[in-house]
């Protein structure tokens, strides 16, 4: 493989020679080390199953259940007991039938939230809408994300914008598709019905209240991605990794570097909990509050806690609803939602771990040495191809 002189000069000579040597290893190994395509089939099937399972869990728990947890309001059950007054020893049959002169005792029991446990929520969803209810709104989700990605990427490509410019096109796409996102939310949180897609869209005149929470949520999404990257660059981590790669060495991490590296995910977690989570909850609760009166939610939801007697057509009502949507989501509900996301991460890590173990077992049965040689040689060829492409770009 030919590589431009500019790229060779920028690359460590020893690294370049090693890549050249590694790229020829597979071809020089002979037929006994050849990897046949059908040998990859079990590994590929396992990888697909793992990815599908992780995506399914991500949608069911991270979207459907999380949306239900965001809107669920405390509910109570009243138990009414009646008995003869203490001063009456005997009650006639007529008095018993007419409930004449009886003591009535009312006991109010606080119900445990449906979304407190994943198993409880899945059971409730299945009783409400059958087995497929755990993927409620999946069609809307695919439609929304496809349209959103197409809009944002097309605008960014036409305008020739960088990372920050792409963030602005992302926010613009989110605002443009706010009604589609609200229809998706309504589909997830409501009981099954025969309502068609187009009837789920709320009239534009009634959607003014979702613009502010949509703007805040889309900005929070971009901040959650951009800020950790900015922290990494500010700490010089990408440059350190690049220098180690050019030198053909493994990056040496001292304790100070480990702290810098830990600062990146710590920043992402902090921003997610303090900015993204409140923004997501506020948007979902405002969308749920705009649900038509003839549609019922899967879990108890008190719309009056957000809107109350507020006139939605009045000026400044959108801001008041925005503030009240988060204030009405109490501390107990916030902790319950955070625990749900923690369980989601745990389940996905478990699935990924089991899948990796299964694939490692399959690789060992295929022949780990042959696969290692194939990957090493292929990786070297890929790096040389990238170097050649960079060299041509530089010329």
N, C-alpha and C positions, 0 to 999 in steps of 0.2 A: 504494500500500500504506500503510495507517494504522499508525502506531507510537505507543505510549503516551508520554505526556509525561514520565514518570519516566525511561524509557529514553533519550529524546531529550536530557534534561538531563544524563544520565550520559555521553552520547556527544559527541564533539567536533562542534560545529555544521558546520564545514567538511566533516568526514568524512561527516556525515549527508546534507548536500546533494549531495556527490559520489556517494554510494550511490544516492540517489534519481535522480540523473541517469543513472548507469550502468545502473540497472535498466530504463530506458526505451529504451536504445540499440538493442536487438535489434528491438523492435517498430517503432521509428521508421526502421530501416534500409531497409525495403521488401522486396518479394519476391525481388530479386536476391541478397540476403544470407541468404535462408532456408536452414536446414539440414534436409535430409530424413532421416528415420530410417534408410533403407537405406544412406545414405552412411556411417553409423557402423559398418556390418556388418563390413567388413574389419578395422577397428581393434579391434572387440569380439572377433572371432575370434582375432586375434593376441594380445590380452590374455589370453584364456582359455587358449590354447596355452602362453603363458609361465607363467601361474599353475600349470597342470597339471604342466609340466616342473619347475618349482621345487619343487612339493609332492612330486613323485615322487623327485627327487634328495634332498630333505630326508629323506624316509622311508628310502630305500635306504641312503644314506650315514650320515645322522644317527641312524638307529634300528637297522637291521639290521646294517650293517657295524660301527657303533660298538659294538653289543652283542657281536659276535663278537670285536672287538679287545679288549674288556674281559675276556673270559674265556679268550682263547687263551693256552695255556701253551707254553713252549719244547719243541721236539721234536727228536729225533735219529734218524739212520739209521746202522745198523751194517753195515759191509762186511767180510765174512769171506773171507780168502784163505788157501789152504793150499798148501804146496810141499814137496818133498822136503828133508830136512835137508842142510846144506852138505857134510857128510862123505860123502854117498852120491852117486856119480857116475851110477849107473844104478838105475832102479826097475823091478822086475818088474811084469808085468801084474796079477798077483794082488795085490801090495801097493798098486798104484794104485787097484784097485777097492775094497779094504778100508780105504784110508786108513791103512795101518799105518805107524807111525813117521814122521809128517809134521809139519812146522812149521806152526802155525796163527797167522795174524796178523789181529787184529780192529781195524778202523779205524772210529772213531765220528765222524760228520759232523753238525755243528749245522745243522739245517734253517732256512732263512729263513722268518720268519712269513708265513702266508698273507695276513694283513691288512696287510702292509707297503705294498702298493700297491692302489689302487682297482681297477685292471684285473685284477690277480691274484685279488682277492676276488670280483669279478663272475664271472670265469671259473670259479672254484671253486663258486660258488653255482649257476651254470648247469649245471655237470656233476653237481652233487648233486641239484638239484630242477627243472631245466629253466629256461626263460626267465622264468617267473613267480616263481622263487625269490627274486629281488631284492626282491619285495614280500611276503616271508613274514610272516605274522601281521597283515596289513593289516585283516582282518575283526575280530580281537581289538582292534586299535588303535582302530578306529572305535567299537566297542562300549564300550571302556573310557573313551575321552574323552567320548563322548556321555553315558554314565552319570555320569561324574565331574562334567562341567559342569552336568548337570541337578541333581545332589545339592547341589553347592556353591552354585549360584545360587539354588536354591529355598530353602535354609536361610538364605542371606544376605537374600533378599527377605522371608521370613516374619519374621525377627528384626529387620529394619530396621537392619542393621549397615553401617558405613562401610567404608573401605579396609582397616583393620586387622581389623575383624570378618570381612570377606570372606576374609582370609588364614587366620583360624582355621577357617572353614567349608571352605576348600580343604584344609587339613591333615586335618580330620576326614574329608572325602570320600576322601582318599588312603589313610588308615588303614582305612576301611571297605571299600575296593576293593583292598586289598593282594593278595588271592588272585587277583583278575582280572588285575592287573598282572603277577603272577608267571606266570600261564598265558600271557599275551601274550609275555613274555620267553622262556618255554620253547618256544613256537611258533616264534619267530624263530631260536633257536640250535640247534634239533634238526633232524635229517634228516627228510625227508618220511615220513609214516606215515598209516595209515587211521584213526588214533585220533579219536574224536568229541570235540566241544568239552567236554562235561561231564566226560569222563575226564581232561582235562588239568588239572583243578583238584585241587591237593594237599589231602588231608584237613586240617581245621582244627587238629587236634592237632599236626600237623607244621609248622605255619606260625608258631609262636611266634618263630622266629629272624628273620623278615622284618619284624616290627613296628618294632624299633629302627631299622634302616636306612631303612625307609619313612618313619618320623617325621623322621629327619635329612634325607632327600632332599626331602621336601615343605617342610620349614622352609627349607632351602637355596634351593629354587625361589622362595619368597616373599621371602627376603632379597635375592636377586639382582634382583628387580623393585623392591622397596620402597626399598632402600638408595640406589640412584642417584637415585630421585625425591626422597628426603629430602635428599640432597646438593644437588640442583638448587634446592630450596626454601631450604635453609640459605644458599646463595650468592645468593639473590634473583633467579634467572634468570626464573622465571615472572612475577614482578611487573614486571620490566623489559620483557618481551615484551608483557604486557598494557597497560602504560602507552603503549608505542609504538603498539599497535593502536588504543587509544582516541584517541590524538592523530592517527591517520591517517598515521603516519610509519613508515619502515623502521627497525628497531632498529639503533642505532649501536653497533658492537662495537669497543672499544678493546682493546689487547693483554691487559690484565688480564681483561676480559670473555671474551676468547677462551680464556684459561687456565681460567677458571671453567667455560666451556662444555665444554672438553676433559676436565675433571675428572669429568663425568657418565659418559661412555662408559668412561673409564679405571677408574672405580669398578666399573662393571658387569663389565668384563673381569677385574679383580682378584678380585672375589667369585666369578665363574664359575670361574676357574682354581684358586682356593685353597679354595673351599667346595663349590660345586655339582659340579664334576668329581669330586672324591674321593667325594662322597655318591652320585653316580650309579654310579660304578664299584663301590663297596661293595655297593649294593643289587643290582646286576646279578650280581655274583659270588656273593653269598649265595643269590639265587634260583637260579642255575645249580647251586650246591652241593646244593640240595634236589631236583634233578631225579632222578626214579626211575632205578634202575640199569638198567632195560631200555630206556632211551632214550639214543641216541647223539647227541653234539653234532657240528655241522658242522665245527668246528675242534678241534684237540687241547685238552682241558681236564683239568687235574689236580685232581680234587675233594679228594684227600687233602691238598693244599697248604693248604686252608681248614679242613676238618673234622678230618682226621687220625684219631686214635683217640678223639676227643672224643665223649662220650655226650651226644647232643642233648637228651635228656630231663632231664639233670642241671641243677640250679639254677646260674645264671650262665653257662650254655653259650652263650646268645644273644649276650651281650656279648663273649665270647671269639671267637666266629665273626665278629662285626662287626669287631673289631680285626684279626683275621688276614686277613680278606678284602682289606683295603687293604694290609697289610704284604706280602702275597704278590704284589702287583701291583708289579713292580720298576720301576726308573727308566726302563729301555729301553722297556718297555711303555707307561709314562705318556707319554713323548715321542712314541711312535708314535701314540697316541690323539690327542694335541694336534695333531700334523701332519694327521691325518685330518680333524679339525674345521676346520683352516685350509684344507685342500683343499676342503671342503664350502662354506665361505664364498666361496672364489675361484670355484668353479663356479657358485654361485648368482648372484654379482655379474656373472659373464660372461653368463649367460643373461638376467639383467635388462637388462644393457647392450645386448645384441643385440636384445632385444625392444623396448626403448625406441627404438632406432635404426630398427627396422622400422616401429614405430607412427608415429614422427616423419615417416618417408618417406611413409607412407600419408596422414597428415594434410596434408602439403604437396601431395600429389596431389589431395586432396579440395578444398583451399582453406584455407590457414592463416589468412588474414585473416577469413574467415567464421567459422571455428571459434573464433578468438581473441575475436571479438565476442560469439559465443554464450556462451562460458565467462565472459567478463567480466560480461555482463549477468546471466547465471544466478547467478554468485557474489554479485553485489550484491543480487539478490533474496533469496538464501539468508541473507545477513547481516541484511537488514532483517527477514526472517521470524523469525530467532533473537532479534533485538532486541525484536520485538513479543511473542514468547513469554516472554522474560524480564520484560518490562513487565507482562504479565498475571499472571505468577507473583508479582511484587512486590506487585501490588494484592491 
